[in-house]
Amino acid sequence: MTSAPRFALLAAVVALAAMCASCAPGPAVQPSASPSRTVSAAPEPSSTPEATPAEATVREMSLRERAASVVMGHIPTTDAAALHAYMASSGVGGFLLMGANIPGDEAALQTITAALTVDPARPPLIAVDQEGGDVSRLPWDGFPAPLDLQQADPPAAEAAFAGRAALVRQAGILVNFGIVADVTADADSFIHRRVLGTTPDAASARVAAAVRGEEGSVFSTLKHFPGHGAAPGDSHTAIPSTALTLDQWRAADALPFQAGIDAGAELLMFGHLAYTAVDPTPASLSPEWHRIAREELGFDGVTITDDLGMLQGSGQPQYADPVANAVAALAAGNDMVLTVVYSTPDTAPRVVDGIVAAVESGALPAERLEEAATRVMELRLAVAEAGDGDLPCTTCAPTD
């Protein structure tokens, strides 16, 4: 991938071992010449790279398996047997643990996270929103909250997120939706207590430090792209909007996301935010914002929506259908769709059915689904490879 290799984790908290895999090219195809004529200019030999493990795995999957693999689901229970049955029957590629999934102690949580894995060779992406402070699913997390870190030096953010990541990992969770890369100085903003800095530069330094702190323990997620700070309002109940231009965004709200991407964050969560001068559509459903993330910011990891149920919660009729929202999000460029609010045991299967139907009808290109499934599978196979060790570096540039 194109991002720079990630950081040194605090040795007092988590030991790092960054590992990068390279793909060996396949055998060159040599030109042949007929003995009856002279070949004056032989074509250049060509080579076809071997499929990566993720590519090979996805190519062997059925359409429905691919569709399920890009869905991160949720049901509100601490019943390990029910959670295992949900994952086995739905085949979804991920699960977000919310407060209703968290028991009273770490040992009980480890039982729950173990139950979510059906096939250890292809473990799901188990995620949690462990920001610390106001958004903290693990009640035993006593590390400094983002509001406290706003006034501290970046090394304090690195130490806090290193410790937080260790707790998350010990619980059997490998993805943390924990790094808020939004920026705002407005104390009345609902996101203010969750940001790591009140200016673009301050937020950038602490976001990068938080990513460094999590490396090797959990996969880091930056949220809520392209930034809540500039778009007032709570996206849980509305679609916040701003008239900020793209150039204005590049000079301010983009900076913490760029810093986190450069530090090696593996996931980028797209918010349900409308920057109307760029695209009136929410960023989570916007091909243009996905283009900007890929081409301008250089992000090459997994893109994931914020909870699609929030679109329904906005009350806008065009977003009332969760299946249509999921298909639109994948078509826009998301690699994974998240469904939590209003989610029942049949929500994820209905979303999977909708993705399959969209591919079969041509509404969603099969190539787009394959690309998304492959990116998700890269992280899933990295989880399997890590076992109880450090997560391999998925954002390192290939080596020769």
C-alpha positions in Angstrom: 0.0 0.0 0.0 1.1 3.6 -0.5 1.0 4.9 3.0 4.3 5.3 5.0 5.3 2.6 7.5 4.0 3.1 10.9 5.7 4.1 14.0 7.3 3.0 17.1 4.9 1.9 19.8 5.7 2.7 23.5 7.9 -0.2 24.6 6.4 0.0 28.1 2.9 -0.8 26.8 3.0 -2.8 23.6 5.9 -4.5 21.7 5.9 -3.9 18.0 6.9 -6.0 15.1 6.0 -4.4 11.8 6.0 -6.9 9.0 5.4 -6.3 5.3 4.6 -8.8 2.6 5.8 -8.5 -0.9 4.2 -10.1 -4.0 6.5 -12.0 -6.3 5.8 -11.6 -10.0 4.8 -14.6 -12.0 7.0 -16.1 -14.8 7.6 -13.9 -17.8 5.8 -14.8 -21.0 8.5 -15.1 -23.7 7.8 -14.3 -27.3 8.1 -17.1 -29.8 9.4 -16.8 -33.4 8.5 -19.0 -36.4 11.5 -20.7 -38.1 10.3 -19.6 -41.5 10.7 -15.9 -40.9 12.9 -13.4 -39.1 11.6 -11.6 -36.1 13.0 -8.1 -36.4 11.8 -6.7 -33.0 10.8 -9.0 -30.2 8.1 -7.5 -27.9 9.1 -6.7 -24.3 8.6 -9.7 -22.0 5.5 -9.2 -19.8 4.8 -10.6 -16.4 1.6 -11.2 -14.5 1.8 -10.8 -10.7 0.6 -13.7 -8.7 -2.7 -13.2 -6.9 -2.2 -12.0 -3.3 -3.7 -14.3 -0.6 -6.7 -11.9 -0.2 -7.3 -11.8 -4.0 -7.1 -15.6 -4.2 -9.5 -16.0 -1.3 -12.1 -13.6 -2.7 -11.9 -15.2 -6.2 -12.9 -18.5 -4.6 -15.9 -17.0 -2.9 -19.5 -17.0 -4.2 -21.3 -13.8 -4.9 -23.2 -14.1 -1.7 -20.1 -14.7 0.3 -18.5 -11.6 -1.2 -21.6 -9.6 -0.4 -21.7 -10.8 3.2 -18.0 -10.1 3.7 -18.4 -6.4 3.2 -21.1 -6.0 5.9 -20.3 -5.2 9.5 -23.3 -6.2 11.5 -24.6 -6.0 15.1 -27.2 -7.5 17.4 -27.6 -6.3 21.0 -26.8 -9.3 23.3 -24.1 -10.8 25.5 -25.3 -14.3 24.7 -22.2 -15.9 23.2 -24.2 -18.7 21.6 -26.6 -16.3 20.0 -23.7 -14.2 18.7 -22.0 -17.2 17.2 -25.2 -18.3 15.5 -25.6 -14.8 14.1 -22.2 -14.8 12.6 -22.5 -18.3 11.2 -25.9 -17.8 9.6 -25.2 -14.3 8.2 -21.6 -14.8 7.1 -20.9 -11.1 7.7 -17.3 -10.0 7.6 -17.4 -7.9 10.8 -19.2 -7.2 14.0 -19.4 -3.9 16.0 -19.5 -4.4 19.7 -21.8 -1.8 21.4 -22.6 -1.2 25.1 -25.2 -4.0 24.9 -22.5 -6.5 24.1 -20.1 -5.6 26.9 -20.3 -7.8 30.1 -19.0 -6.8 33.4 -15.4 -7.9 33.1 -12.7 -8.6 30.5 -12.7 -12.4 30.9 -16.4 -12.5 30.0 -15.8 -10.2 27.0 -13.1 -12.5 25.8 -15.6 -15.3 25.7 -17.9 -13.1 23.6 -15.3 -12.1 21.1 -14.1 -15.7 20.7 -17.7 -16.7 19.9 -17.9 -14.2 17.1 -15.2 -16.1 15.1 -16.7 -19.0 13.0 -13.6 -19.7 10.8 -10.2 -18.9 12.4 -8.6 -18.9 9.0 -10.9 -16.0 8.0 -11.7 -14.2 11.3 -14.2 -11.4 11.2 -13.2 -7.8 11.8 -14.4 -7.3 15.4 -14.6 -3.6 16.2 -15.5 -1.3 19.1 -15.8 2.5 19.6 -13.2 2.9 22.3 -12.3 6.6 22.1 -12.1 7.0 25.9 -14.1 9.5 27.9 -17.6 10.2 26.5 -17.5 7.3 24.1 -16.0 4.4 26.0 -17.5 0.9 25.7 -14.9 -0.7 28.1 -15.7 0.6 31.6 -12.2 -0.5 32.8 -10.5 2.0 30.5 -8.9 4.6 32.8 -6.6 6.2 30.3 -6.9 10.0 29.6 -10.0 11.0 27.6 -9.7 13.1 24.3 -10.9 16.2 26.2 -7.9 15.9 28.6 -5.5 15.1 25.7 -6.5 18.4 23.9 -4.4 20.2 26.5 -1.5 17.7 26.6 1.5 17.2 24.4 1.3 14.6 21.6 3.4 12.0 23.4 0.6 11.8 26.0 -1.9 11.0 23.3 0.4 8.3 22.0 0.8 6.8 25.5 -3.0 6.9 26.1 -3.9 5.2 22.9 -1.1 2.6 23.3 -2.6 1.6 26.6 -6.2 1.8 25.3 -5.2 -0.3 22.3 -3.7 -2.9 24.6 -7.0 -3.2 26.6 -9.0 -3.5 23.3 -6.6 -6.2 22.0 -6.6 -8.1 25.3 -10.4 -8.3 25.0 -10.1 -10.0 21.6 -11.0 -6.9 19.5 -8.7 -6.1 16.6 -10.3 -2.9 15.2 -10.8 0.3 17.2 -13.1 3.0 15.9 -11.4 5.2 18.4 -9.5 8.1 16.7 -11.7 11.1 16.1 -9.9 13.2 13.5 -12.5 15.9 13.4 -11.4 19.3 14.6 -13.4 22.1 16.3 -12.9 24.9 18.8 -16.6 25.3 19.4 -17.3 24.1 22.9 -21.0 23.8 22.0 -20.4 21.3 19.2 -21.5 17.8 20.1 -18.2 16.5 18.9 -16.0 19.0 20.8 -15.3 16.7 23.8 -14.3 13.9 21.5 -11.7 15.7 19.3 -8.0 15.5 20.0 -7.3 19.1 19.1 -9.1 22.4 18.7 -7.0 23.6 15.8 -6.0 21.7 12.6 -2.3 21.6 13.6 -3.0 20.5 17.2 -5.4 17.9 16.1 -3.0 16.6 13.4 -0.2 16.1 15.9 -2.4 14.2 18.3 -4.2 12.1 15.7 -0.9 11.0 14.3 0.3 10.2 17.8 -2.8 8.2 18.5 -2.3 6.1 15.4 1.3 5.5 16.4 0.1 4.4 19.8 -2.3 1.8 18.4 0.1 0.3 15.9 0.8 -3.4 16.3 -2.1 -3.9 18.8 -5.2 -2.9 16.8 -6.1 -1.6 13.4 -6.7 2.2 13.6 -9.7 4.0 12.3 -9.9 7.7 11.5 -13.4 9.2 11.8 -15.6 11.0 10.7 -14.3 11.9 7.2 -14.3 14.6 5.8 -14.8 16.2 9.3 -17.6 16.9 11.7 -16.2 20.2 13.0 -17.0 22.2 9.9 -20.6 20.8 9.7 -22.6 21.8 12.7 -25.2 19.3 14.0 -25.4 15.8 15.2 -25.3 13.2 12.4 -27.2 10.7 14.6 -30.4 12.7 14.1 -29.7 14.8 11.0 -27.3 15.2 8.1 -25.1 18.1 9.1 -24.1 20.3 6.2 -21.6 23.1 5.4 -20.9 25.4 2.5 -17.1 25.1 3.1 -15.3 24.9 -0.2 -12.9 22.2 -1.1 -9.9 24.6 -0.9 -11.0 25.7 2.6 -11.3 22.1 3.6 -7.9 21.2 2.3 -6.4 24.0 4.4 -8.0 23.0 7.7 -10.3 20.0 8.3 -8.3 17.8 5.9 -5.1 18.1 7.9 -5.8 15.7 10.8 -7.0 13.1 8.4 -3.9 13.5 6.2 -1.7 13.2 9.4 -3.5 10.0 10.4 -3.3 8.5 6.9 0.4 9.4 6.7 0.9 7.7 10.1 -0.6 4.5 8.7 -4.2 4.2 9.8 -5.8 1.2 8.2 -9.4 2.3 8.1 -11.2 5.5 7.3 -14.8 6.0 8.4 -17.0 8.2 6.2 -19.4 10.4 8.0 -23.0 11.3 7.0 -22.0 14.9 6.4 -22.8 17.1 3.4 -20.2 19.5 2.2 -22.5 21.1 -0.3 -19.9 23.0 -2.3 -18.2 19.6 -3.1 -21.2 17.3 -3.3 -24.7 17.8 -1.9 -24.8 14.0 -1.1 -23.5 12.9 2.3 -19.9 12.0 2.1 -20.7 8.4 3.0 -22.6 8.1 -0.3 -20.3 10.4 -2.3 -18.0 9.1 -5.1 -16.3 12.4 -5.1 -15.3 12.3 -1.4 -14.0 8.8 -1.9 -12.0 10.0 -4.9 -10.5 12.8 -2.8 -9.6 10.3 0.0 -7.9 8.0 -2.4 -6.3 10.3 -4.9 -5.6 13.5 -2.9 -4.9 12.1 0.6 -3.4 8.8 -0.7 -5.5 6.6 1.5 -5.2 3.0 0.4 -6.8 1.1 3.2 -10.4 0.0 4.1 -13.1 2.7 3.8 -16.2 2.1 6.0 -19.4 4.0 6.5 -20.5 5.3 9.8 -23.6 3.5 11.0 -26.1 3.5 8.1 -28.9 3.5 10.6 -28.0 7.1 11.2 -29.1 8.0 7.7 -32.5 6.5 8.5 -32.5 8.5 11.7 -32.2 11.7 9.8 -35.8 11.4 8.8 -35.1 12.3 5.2 -37.3 10.0 3.0 -34.6 9.3 0.4 -32.6 7.5 3.1 -35.4 5.5 4.6 -34.3 2.2 3.0 -31.2 0.6 4.7 -30.6 -1.8 1.8 -30.6 1.0 -0.8 -28.3 3.0 1.5 -25.9 0.1 1.7 -25.8 -0.5 -2.1 -25.3 3.3 -2.7 -22.5 3.4 -0.1 -20.6 0.5 -1.8 -21.1 2.0 -5.2 -19.7 5.3 -4.0 -16.5 3.6 -2.9 -16.9 2.2 0.6 -15.3 -1.2 1.2 -17.5 -2.0 4.2 -21.0 -0.9 5.3 -21.9 -0.7 9.0 -25.4 -1.4 10.3 -26.2 -0.9 14.0 -29.1 1.4 14.9 -32.5 -0.2 14.0 -30.5 -3.4 13.4 -32.3 -6.7 14.1 -31.0 -10.2 13.4 -32.4 -10.1 9.9 -31.0 -6.6 8.9 -27.6 -7.8 7.8 -29.0 -10.7 5.8 -31.4 -8.3 4.0 -28.5 -6.0 3.2 -26.6 -9.0 1.9 -29.5 -10.0 -0.3 -29.7 -6.4 -1.6 -26.1 -6.3 -2.5 -26.4 -9.6 -4.4 -29.4 -8.3 -6.3 -27.7 -5.1 -7.1 -24.7 -7.0 -8.6 -27.0 -9.3 -10.6 -28.9 -6.4 -12.0 -25.8 -4.4 -12.8 -26.7 -1.6 -10.4 -23.5 -2.4 -8.5 -20.5 -3.4 -10.6 -19.2 -6.9 -9.7 -15.6 -5.4 -9.9 -16.5 -2.8 -7.2 -17.7 -5.6 -4.9 -14.6 -7.7 -5.6 -12.3 -4.7 -4.9 -14.1 -4.0 -1.6 -14.1 -7.6 -0.5 -10.4 -7.9 -1.2 -9.5 -4.9 0.9 -11.6 -6.2 3.8 -10.1 -9.7 3.4 -6.6 -8.3 3.6 -7.3 -7.1 7.1 -9.1 -10.4 8.0 -6.1 -12.5 6.9 -3.8 -10.1 8.8 -5.8 -10.8 11.9 -5.4 -14.5 11.3 -1.7 -14.2 10.7 -1.2 -12.2 13.9 -2.7 -14.7 16.2 -1.6 -13.6 19.6 1.3 -11.6 18.2 1.6 -8.1 16.8 -0.6 -7.2 13.8 1.3 -7.2 10.6 1.8 -3.8 8.9 -0.8 -3.6 6.1 0.1 0.0 5.2 3.8 -0.6 4.5 5.1 -0.1 1.0 6.0 -3.4 -0.7 9.7 -4.3 -0.5 11.8 -5.9 -3.2 
